[in-house]
Amino acid sequence: MGIVITGFGMDATFRKELPDHYRIQLSAKSPMVRGDVEIIKTYVVAERLEGSVSYIEMRDNIGTAKLEDVQSVQVVQSWRDSSRIALQFPDTTVQYTFFKK
């Protein structure tokens, strides 16, 4: 059941479609935790997780920017276990390391 819920984003508490076939979502596997921010690349019939990071950790590092205001994402660099992703907000761009599961 966990694979089905995670695979289809049914556990997402926040979800936003972005340009270039990307999606950002805040998913919580349990109501007791704040959750993870996930960047997902969508294809015609498949999706690929570009990376995820704890929402609390990310929130502390993006300053006054809000997750809901993300306008676009760009994968700056990708490694086997993580990706450096730039998040474009209306007034700033923040680069952050997202880890692949």
Residue frames as a rotation matrix with the C-alpha (Angstrom) as fourth column:
MET 1
0.564 0.825 0.000 0.00
0.825 -0.564 0.000 0.00
0.000 0.000 -1.000 0.00
GLY 2
0.387 -0.505 -0.772 2.86
0.220 -0.762 0.609 2.40
-0.895 -0.406 -0.183 0.79
ILE 3
-0.688 -0.645 0.333 4.28
0.437 -0.002 0.899 1.93
-0.579 0.764 0.283 -2.71
VAL 4
-0.149 0.733 0.664 0.92
0.954 -0.069 0.290 2.75
0.259 0.677 -0.689 -4.30
ILE 5
0.747 0.464 -0.476 0.37
0.610 -0.763 0.214 5.83
-0.264 -0.450 -0.853 -2.13
THR 6
0.080 -0.813 -0.577 3.89
0.107 -0.569 0.815 7.17
-0.991 -0.126 0.041 -2.68
GLY 7
-0.641 -0.398 0.657 3.98
0.619 0.239 0.748 6.31
-0.454 0.886 0.093 -6.37
PHE 8
-0.128 0.694 0.709 0.83
0.872 -0.261 0.414 8.23
0.472 0.671 -0.571 -7.16
GLY 9
-0.816 -0.314 0.485 1.43
0.111 -0.909 -0.402 11.13
0.567 -0.274 0.777 -4.80
MET 10
0.187 0.974 -0.126 -1.64
0.320 0.061 0.946 10.29
0.929 -0.217 -0.300 -2.71
ASP 11
0.287 -0.148 -0.946 0.27
0.958 0.036 0.285 11.21
-0.008 -0.988 0.152 0.44
ALA 12
-0.632 -0.572 0.524 1.01
0.623 -0.776 -0.097 14.71
0.462 0.265 0.846 -0.81
THR 13
0.033 0.605 -0.796 -0.20
0.863 -0.419 -0.283 17.52
-0.505 -0.677 -0.535 1.43
PHE 14
0.381 0.021 -0.924 0.98
-0.339 -0.927 -0.161 20.15
-0.860 0.375 -0.346 -1.07
ARG 15
-0.102 -0.357 0.929 1.48
0.741 0.596 0.310 19.64
-0.664 0.719 0.204 -4.80
LYS 16
0.471 0.204 -0.858 2.34
-0.286 -0.885 -0.367 22.11
-0.834 0.419 -0.359 -7.58
GLU 17
0.534 -0.248 0.808 2.94
0.792 0.481 -0.376 21.47
-0.295 0.841 0.454 -11.27
LEU 18
0.228 -0.583 -0.780 5.85
-0.112 -0.812 0.574 23.47
-0.967 -0.044 -0.250 -12.68
PRO 19
0.677 -0.025 -0.735 7.19
-0.724 -0.202 -0.660 24.21
-0.132 0.979 -0.155 -16.18
ASP 20
-0.175 -0.797 -0.578 9.36
-0.893 0.376 -0.248 21.68
0.415 0.472 -0.778 -18.03
HIS 21
0.357 0.473 -0.805 7.39
-0.228 0.880 0.416 18.70
0.906 0.035 0.423 -16.65
TYR 22
-0.782 -0.574 -0.240 8.47
0.131 0.225 -0.965 19.10
0.609 -0.787 -0.101 -13.04
ARG 23
0.481 0.874 0.067 6.36
0.054 -0.106 0.993 18.84
0.875 -0.474 -0.098 -9.92
ILE 24
-0.754 -0.600 0.267 7.16
-0.242 -0.124 -0.962 19.88
0.611 -0.790 -0.052 -6.38
GLN 25
0.374 0.906 -0.197 5.26
-0.110 0.254 0.961 18.30
0.921 -0.338 0.195 -3.53
LEU 26
-0.510 -0.371 0.776 5.29
-0.820 -0.061 -0.569 18.13
0.258 -0.927 -0.273 0.22
SER 27
0.193 0.561 -0.805 4.56
-0.252 0.821 0.512 14.57
0.948 0.104 0.300 1.25
ALA 28
-0.286 -0.189 0.939 3.98
-0.956 -0.006 -0.292 13.22
0.061 -0.982 -0.179 4.71
LYS 29
-0.516 0.023 -0.856 4.12
-0.176 0.975 0.133 9.49
0.838 0.220 -0.500 5.33
SER 30
-0.352 0.384 -0.853 2.67
0.894 0.408 -0.185 10.03
0.277 -0.828 -0.487 8.80
PRO 31
0.535 0.616 0.578 0.47
0.397 -0.787 0.472 12.74
0.746 -0.023 -0.666 10.32
MET 32
0.811 -0.254 -0.527 3.01
0.508 -0.141 0.850 13.06
-0.290 -0.957 0.015 13.15
VAL 33
-0.247 -0.965 -0.094 5.82
0.693 -0.243 0.678 14.45
-0.677 0.102 0.729 10.95
ARG 34
0.105 0.226 -0.968 6.07
-0.297 -0.922 -0.248 17.55
-0.949 0.314 -0.029 8.78
GLY 35
0.831 0.316 0.458 7.19
0.245 0.532 -0.811 15.59
-0.500 0.786 0.365 5.73
ASP 36
-0.295 -0.933 0.207 9.61
0.533 0.019 0.846 15.78
-0.793 0.360 0.492 2.83
VAL 37
0.400 0.268 -0.876 9.84
-0.570 -0.676 -0.467 18.17
-0.718 0.686 -0.118 -0.10
GLU 38
-0.063 -0.357 0.932 10.13
0.489 0.803 0.341 16.13
-0.870 0.477 0.124 -3.31
ILE 39
-0.081 -0.021 -0.997 11.05
-0.794 -0.604 0.077 17.22
-0.603 0.797 0.032 -6.82
ILE 40
-0.023 0.198 0.980 9.63
0.301 0.936 -0.182 14.90
-0.953 0.291 -0.082 -9.47
LYS 41
-0.688 -0.201 -0.698 10.26
-0.610 -0.362 0.705 14.88
-0.395 0.910 0.127 -13.22
THR 42
0.186 0.834 0.519 7.20
-0.140 0.545 -0.826 13.69
-0.973 0.081 0.218 -15.15
TYR 43
-0.911 -0.365 -0.190 7.36
-0.271 0.185 0.944 11.89
-0.309 0.912 -0.268 -18.46
VAL 44
-0.447 0.789 -0.421 4.53
-0.709 -0.026 0.705 10.70
0.545 0.613 0.571 -20.69
VAL 45
0.485 0.666 -0.566 3.92
-0.228 0.722 0.653 7.45
0.844 -0.188 0.502 -18.81
ALA 46
0.269 -0.479 -0.835 6.44
0.836 0.548 -0.045 7.57
0.479 -0.686 0.548 -15.96
GLU 47
0.868 -0.083 0.489 7.84
-0.287 -0.889 0.358 9.76
0.405 -0.451 -0.796 -13.21
ARG 48
0.144 -0.875 -0.463 11.31
0.657 0.434 -0.616 10.01
0.740 -0.216 0.637 -11.70
LEU 49
0.916 0.089 -0.392 12.16
0.384 -0.482 0.788 11.34
-0.119 -0.872 -0.475 -8.25
GLU 50
0.444 -0.780 0.441 14.94
0.081 -0.455 -0.887 13.91
0.892 0.429 -0.138 -8.70
GLY 51
-0.672 -0.691 -0.268 15.38
0.302 0.074 -0.950 14.15
0.676 -0.719 0.159 -4.95
SER 52
0.565 0.825 -0.007 13.83
0.320 -0.211 0.924 14.85
0.761 -0.524 -0.383 -1.58
VAL 53
-0.692 -0.712 0.117 14.75
0.185 -0.331 -0.925 16.70
0.698 -0.619 0.361 1.58
SER 54
-0.338 0.539 -0.771 13.18
0.938 0.129 -0.321 17.22
-0.074 -0.832 -0.549 4.99
TYR 55
0.366 0.585 0.724 10.76
0.620 -0.733 0.279 20.15
0.694 0.347 -0.631 4.93
ILE 56
0.926 -0.016 -0.376 12.00
0.319 -0.495 0.808 21.45
-0.199 -0.869 -0.453 8.28
GLU 57
0.005 -1.000 -0.026 15.63
0.677 -0.016 0.736 21.42
-0.736 -0.021 0.677 7.13
MET 58
-0.376 -0.112 0.920 14.76
0.887 -0.333 0.321 23.16
0.270 0.936 0.225 3.87
ARG 59
0.642 0.726 0.248 12.48
0.595 -0.675 0.435 25.74
0.483 -0.132 -0.866 5.50
ASP 60
0.695 -0.440 -0.569 15.32
0.412 -0.406 0.816 26.82
-0.590 -0.801 -0.100 7.77
ASN 61
-0.306 -0.946 0.108 17.61
0.566 -0.090 0.820 27.39
-0.765 0.312 0.563 4.77
ILE 62
-0.302 0.212 0.929 15.38
0.910 -0.226 0.348 29.22
0.284 0.951 -0.124 2.26
GLY 63
-0.982 -0.174 -0.076 14.78
0.190 -0.917 -0.352 32.27
-0.008 -0.360 0.933 4.43
THR 64
-0.525 0.817 -0.238 11.53
-0.367 -0.469 -0.803 34.13
-0.768 -0.335 0.546 3.87
ALA 65
-0.626 0.287 -0.725 10.67
-0.716 0.155 0.680 32.33
0.308 0.945 0.109 0.62
LYS 66
-0.039 0.705 0.708 7.61
-0.686 0.496 -0.532 30.07
-0.726 -0.507 0.465 0.73
LEU 67
-0.716 -0.252 0.651 7.35
0.122 0.873 0.472 26.68
-0.688 0.417 -0.594 -0.93
GLU 68
0.219 0.925 0.311 4.02
0.634 0.107 -0.766 27.67
-0.741 0.366 -0.563 -2.50
ASP 69
0.678 0.033 -0.735 5.75
-0.301 -0.899 -0.318 30.48
-0.671 0.436 -0.599 -4.43
VAL 70
-0.383 -0.837 0.391 8.20
0.089 0.388 0.918 28.27
-0.920 0.386 -0.073 -6.37
GLN 71
0.372 0.497 -0.784 7.91
-0.683 -0.426 -0.594 29.23
-0.629 0.756 0.181 -10.05
SER 72
0.768 -0.169 -0.618 10.31
-0.420 0.595 -0.685 26.73
0.483 0.785 0.387 -11.60
VAL 73
0.614 -0.639 0.463 13.07
-0.229 0.417 0.880 24.26
-0.755 -0.646 0.110 -10.82
GLN 74
0.677 -0.496 -0.544 16.28
-0.581 0.095 -0.809 23.43
0.452 0.863 -0.224 -12.63
VAL 75
0.884 -0.463 0.065 18.56
0.348 0.744 0.570 20.48
-0.312 -0.481 0.819 -11.97
VAL 76
0.686 -0.693 -0.224 21.99
-0.714 -0.699 -0.023 22.10
-0.140 0.176 -0.974 -11.82
GLN 77
-0.411 -0.821 -0.397 23.98
-0.804 0.531 -0.267 18.93
0.430 0.210 -0.878 -11.23
SER 78
0.713 0.689 0.128 23.06
-0.685 0.646 0.339 15.32
0.151 -0.329 0.932 -10.61
TRP 79
-0.555 -0.830 0.065 24.97
-0.814 0.524 -0.251 12.54
0.174 -0.192 -0.966 -8.89
ARG 80
-0.609 0.292 -0.737 24.04
0.068 0.945 0.319 8.96
0.790 0.144 -0.596 -8.08
ASP 81
-0.437 0.388 -0.811 22.77
0.878 0.380 -0.292 9.76
0.195 -0.840 -0.507 -4.58
SER 82
-0.010 0.434 -0.901 21.77
0.561 -0.744 -0.364 13.44
-0.828 -0.509 -0.236 -4.83
SER 83
0.038 0.066 0.997 20.96
0.924 -0.383 -0.009 16.38
0.381 0.921 -0.076 -7.10
ARG 84
-0.704 -0.214 -0.677 21.76
0.437 -0.882 -0.176 20.08
-0.560 -0.419 0.715 -6.81
ILE 85
-0.125 0.796 0.592 18.49
0.962 -0.050 0.269 21.84
0.244 0.603 -0.759 -7.73
ALA 86
-0.991 -0.135 -0.003 17.82
0.134 -0.980 -0.146 25.55
0.016 -0.145 0.989 -8.18
LEU 87
-0.110 0.984 -0.144 14.40
0.976 0.079 -0.204 26.72
-0.189 -0.162 -0.968 -6.97
GLN 88
-0.814 -0.122 0.568 13.19
0.348 -0.885 0.308 29.92
0.465 0.449 0.763 -8.64
PHE 89
-0.128 0.743 -0.657 11.06
0.884 -0.215 -0.416 32.15
-0.450 -0.634 -0.629 -6.41
PRO 90
0.745 0.500 0.442 9.56
0.657 -0.666 -0.355 35.51
0.117 0.554 -0.824 -7.49
ASP 91
0.921 -0.349 0.174 12.37
-0.364 -0.929 0.066 37.52
0.139 -0.124 -0.983 -5.90
THR 92
0.054 -0.947 0.317 15.25
-0.922 0.074 0.379 35.06
-0.382 -0.313 -0.869 -5.51
THR 93
0.556 0.002 -0.831 16.78
-0.426 0.859 -0.283 31.77
0.714 0.511 0.479 -6.62
VAL 94
0.286 -0.413 0.865 17.92
-0.890 0.221 0.399 29.23
-0.356 -0.884 -0.304 -4.06
GLN 95
0.033 -0.328 -0.944 20.10
-0.558 0.778 -0.290 26.19
0.829 0.536 -0.158 -4.78
TYR 96
0.214 0.127 0.969 19.64
-0.928 0.337 0.161 23.21
-0.306 -0.933 0.190 -2.53
THR 97
-0.756 -0.499 -0.424 20.86
-0.589 0.801 0.108 19.61
0.286 0.332 -0.899 -2.42
PHE 98
0.392 0.895 0.210 18.09
-0.917 0.398 0.017 17.04
-0.069 -0.200 0.977 -2.70
PHE 99
-0.626 -0.661 0.413 18.85
-0.668 0.728 0.153 13.42
-0.402 -0.181 -0.898 -1.86
LYS 100
-0.095 0.546 -0.832 17.65
-0.754 0.506 0.419 10.45
0.650 0.668 0.364 -3.89
LYS 101
0.264 0.304 0.915 16.07
-0.875 0.474 0.095 7.59
-0.405 -0.826 0.391 -1.97
